Amino acid sequence: MGQVLIIQNRINGKPANTIYYHRSAYTESSIAELDTFANSLSHKYHNRFDAFLSTLTDKGRGLLEKFDNGSLANEESVDLFNLMCYSVISGISPSRKESLDYISQFMFDTDRENVNRNFGMLAITEKDQNDHLFWSEGTIIVDWAFDEKGYPDFERTVFDFSDLFDTCNADEYNEWRIETLYDLALKPIKLLRKNPYPTSNIPLSAIKRLQEDLANKPHIWKRNDNEIVTFIE
């Protein structure tokens, strides 16, 4: 069975695209997917090799030329972002015709044989994004910021992965403790750590530290005495 993760990428508060991962909506693996995607995206902005350039249509090359000379309009910046996202994941599902029509304005390689739901599938149009979100079992929201030259700015880009945790109230948690015969991993609520790490408004630049914290700090904690939070594992 899958556990569908959706990364929703936003620019200026508006959804630009979504990326579907079929088996990654677990607390720690979701952050690993985001880390891989974000670093690949940044690398693509900074390193545009011939193999990539050969896949671009005239309109796609035009976007890069405007990017390099600093003359992209706001809407064209979103187009370039979507183009770059497409270039670092497996592709777009053949069922997402609207998104394929959109990306075909900028790239020739829209008939990829290696499109794989486990390695990221892009949706760009509102309809296709909504279809992705319908299947989501955990969504990370990324609000992208860019530096003065138009490159992704990891210090100012922030994400929210609050959806990648399960929650229960105090009564449900105490019932859980009884059902497990007071498993030592299920501490009394008064002994649970409170908010050991942030789940929203996290800079992309802090993602490595977050991964370390997720690996080493409690997987069961509390926001308050009536909201208990657990990892999805």
C-alpha positions as CSV (number, residue, x, y, z in Angstrom):
1,M,0.0,0.0,0.0
2,G,1.1,3.6,-0.6
3,Q,1.1,6.5,1.7
4,V,0.7,9.4,-0.7
5,L,2.7,12.5,0.0
6,I,2.0,15.8,-1.9
7,I,4.5,18.7,-1.9
8,Q,2.6,21.9,-2.8
9,N,4.8,24.6,-4.1
10,R,3.6,28.2,-3.7
11,I,4.9,31.5,-5.0
12,N,3.6,34.7,-3.4
13,G,1.0,32.7,-1.6
14,K,-0.4,31.2,-4.8
15,P,-0.1,27.5,-5.7
16,A,2.4,27.0,-8.6
17,N,2.4,23.2,-8.7
18,T,2.1,20.0,-6.7
19,I,4.4,16.9,-6.7
20,Y,3.0,13.4,-6.0
21,Y,5.0,10.8,-4.2
22,H,3.2,7.5,-3.8
23,R,5.0,6.0,-0.7
24,S,6.5,9.0,1.2
25,A,3.8,10.4,3.6
26,Y,5.7,9.5,6.7
27,T,7.1,12.1,9.0
28,E,10.8,11.5,8.4
29,S,10.7,10.3,4.8
30,S,8.6,13.2,3.8
31,I,11.4,15.6,4.9
32,A,13.9,13.5,3.0
33,E,11.9,13.9,-0.2
34,L,11.6,17.6,0.3
35,D,15.4,17.9,0.9
36,T,16.2,15.9,-2.2
37,F,13.7,17.9,-4.4
38,A,14.8,21.3,-3.1
39,N,18.5,20.6,-3.6
40,S,17.9,19.2,-7.0
41,L,15.9,22.3,-8.0
42,S,18.6,24.7,-6.7
43,H,21.2,22.8,-8.6
44,K,19.2,22.9,-11.8
45,Y,18.8,26.7,-11.5
46,H,22.6,27.1,-11.2
47,N,23.8,24.3,-13.6
48,R,22.1,24.2,-16.9
49,F,23.9,21.6,-19.0
50,D,23.6,20.9,-22.7
51,A,21.4,17.8,-22.2
52,F,18.9,20.0,-20.4
53,L,19.1,22.9,-22.8
54,S,18.5,20.5,-25.8
55,T,15.0,19.6,-24.3
56,L,13.8,23.2,-24.4
57,T,11.5,24.8,-27.0
58,D,12.2,28.3,-28.3
59,K,9.8,29.6,-25.6
60,G,11.7,27.7,-22.9
61,R,15.0,29.1,-24.1
62,G,13.4,32.5,-24.1
63,L,12.5,32.1,-20.4
64,L,16.2,31.3,-19.6
65,E,17.5,34.2,-21.6
66,K,15.1,36.6,-19.8
67,F,16.1,35.0,-16.5
68,D,19.8,35.6,-17.2
69,N,19.3,39.2,-18.1
70,G,16.9,39.9,-15.3
71,S,13.9,40.8,-17.4
72,L,11.4,38.0,-16.5
73,A,7.9,39.2,-15.7
74,N,6.2,37.7,-12.6
75,E,4.1,35.2,-14.5
76,E,7.2,34.2,-16.5
77,S,9.1,33.5,-13.3
78,V,6.4,31.0,-12.3
79,D,6.6,29.4,-15.7
80,L,10.4,29.1,-15.3
81,F,9.9,27.6,-11.8
82,N,7.5,25.0,-13.2
83,L,9.9,24.2,-16.0
84,M,12.7,23.7,-13.5
85,C,10.5,21.5,-11.2
86,Y,9.6,19.3,-14.2
87,S,13.2,18.9,-15.0
88,V,14.2,17.4,-11.6
89,I,11.4,14.8,-11.1
90,S,10.3,11.8,-13.0
91,G,7.7,13.7,-15.1
92,I,3.9,14.2,-15.5
93,S,1.4,11.4,-15.5
94,P,-0.1,10.8,-19.0
95,S,-3.5,11.3,-17.3
96,R,-2.6,14.9,-16.6
97,K,-3.3,16.2,-20.1
98,E,-3.7,19.9,-19.0
99,S,-0.4,19.9,-17.3
100,L,1.3,18.2,-20.2
101,D,-0.1,20.7,-22.6
102,Y,1.3,23.5,-20.3
103,I,4.8,22.1,-20.0
104,S,5.0,21.3,-23.7
105,Q,5.1,25.1,-24.4
106,F,8.6,25.0,-22.8
107,M,10.0,21.5,-23.2
108,F,10.0,18.8,-25.8
109,D,10.5,15.7,-23.5
110,T,6.9,15.4,-22.4
111,D,6.6,11.7,-23.3
112,R,8.9,10.2,-20.7
113,E,9.0,6.5,-20.3
114,N,10.4,6.7,-16.8
115,V,7.5,8.6,-15.2
116,N,7.1,6.9,-11.8
117,R,4.7,7.8,-9.0
118,N,7.4,6.8,-6.5
119,F,9.9,9.4,-7.8
120,G,7.6,12.4,-8.1
121,M,4.9,13.4,-10.6
122,L,4.1,17.0,-11.3
123,A,0.8,18.7,-11.6
124,I,0.6,22.4,-12.7
125,T,-3.0,23.4,-13.7
126,E,-5.5,24.0,-10.9
127,K,-7.6,20.9,-11.9
128,D,-4.6,18.6,-11.9
129,Q,-3.3,20.0,-8.6
130,N,-6.7,19.5,-7.0
131,D,-6.7,15.9,-8.2
132,H,-3.3,15.3,-6.5
133,L,-4.5,16.9,-3.3
134,F,-7.6,14.7,-3.3
135,W,-5.3,11.6,-2.9
136,S,-3.0,13.2,-0.3
137,E,-2.4,11.4,2.9
138,G,0.1,14.1,4.0
139,T,0.9,17.4,2.4
140,I,4.0,19.7,2.8
141,I,3.4,23.3,1.8
142,V,6.4,25.2,0.6
143,D,6.3,29.0,0.2
144,W,9.2,29.8,-2.1
145,A,11.2,33.0,-2.0
146,F,13.9,34.1,-4.5
147,D,17.0,36.3,-4.3
148,E,17.5,39.4,-6.3
149,K,18.8,37.4,-9.2
150,G,15.8,35.1,-9.2
151,Y,17.5,32.0,-7.7
152,P,15.7,30.0,-4.9
153,D,16.5,31.6,-1.5
154,F,16.7,28.8,1.1
155,E,16.9,31.3,4.0
156,R,13.6,32.9,3.1
157,T,11.8,29.9,1.7
158,V,9.7,28.3,4.4
159,F,7.7,25.1,4.7
160,D,4.9,23.6,6.8
161,F,4.8,19.9,7.5
162,S,2.2,19.9,10.3
163,D,0.1,17.5,8.2
164,L,2.8,14.7,8.6
165,F,1.9,13.9,12.2
166,D,-1.0,12.1,13.8
167,T,-2.8,13.8,16.8
168,C,-5.1,12.6,19.5
169,N,-6.6,14.1,22.6
170,A,-5.8,13.2,26.2
171,D,-8.6,10.7,26.6
172,E,-7.6,8.9,23.4
173,Y,-4.0,8.8,24.4
174,N,-4.7,7.4,27.8
175,E,-6.9,4.7,26.2
176,W,-4.0,3.9,24.0
177,R,-1.7,3.5,27.0
178,I,-4.2,1.1,28.6
179,E,-4.6,-0.9,25.4
180,T,-0.8,-1.4,25.2
181,L,-0.5,-2.3,28.9
182,Y,1.3,0.9,29.6
183,D,4.0,0.5,27.0
184,L,7.1,2.3,28.3
185,A,7.3,4.3,25.1
186,L,3.9,5.9,26.0
187,K,4.8,8.1,28.9
188,P,2.2,9.8,31.0
189,I,1.1,13.1,29.4
190,K,2.8,15.2,32.1
191,L,6.1,13.7,31.2
192,L,5.8,14.2,27.4
193,R,8.1,16.9,25.9
194,K,6.3,20.0,24.7
195,N,6.9,21.1,21.2
196,P,10.4,19.7,20.7
197,Y,10.7,21.1,17.2
198,P,8.8,23.4,14.9
199,T,6.3,22.0,12.3
200,S,5.6,25.2,10.3
201,N,7.4,28.3,9.1
202,I,10.7,26.4,8.9
203,P,13.4,27.8,6.6
204,L,14.7,25.3,4.0
205,S,18.2,26.2,5.2
206,A,17.3,24.5,8.5
207,I,16.2,21.2,7.0
208,K,19.4,19.2,7.9
209,R,19.1,20.3,11.5
210,L,15.4,19.3,11.5
211,Q,16.3,15.9,10.1
212,E,18.7,15.4,13.0
213,D,16.1,16.5,15.5
214,L,13.5,14.1,14.0
215,A,15.9,11.2,14.3
216,N,17.0,12.0,17.9
217,K,14.2,13.6,19.7
218,P,10.9,12.1,20.8
219,H,8.4,10.6,18.3
220,I,5.6,11.2,20.7
221,W,5.2,14.7,22.2
222,K,2.5,17.2,23.1
223,R,1.4,20.7,21.9
224,N,-0.5,21.0,25.1
225,D,-2.0,18.6,27.7
226,N,-5.0,17.8,25.4
227,E,-3.2,17.5,22.1
228,I,-0.7,14.6,21.8
229,V,1.3,14.4,18.6
230,T,2.9,11.2,17.1
231,F,5.1,10.5,14.1
232,I,3.6,8.8,11.1
233,E,5.9,5.8,10.7
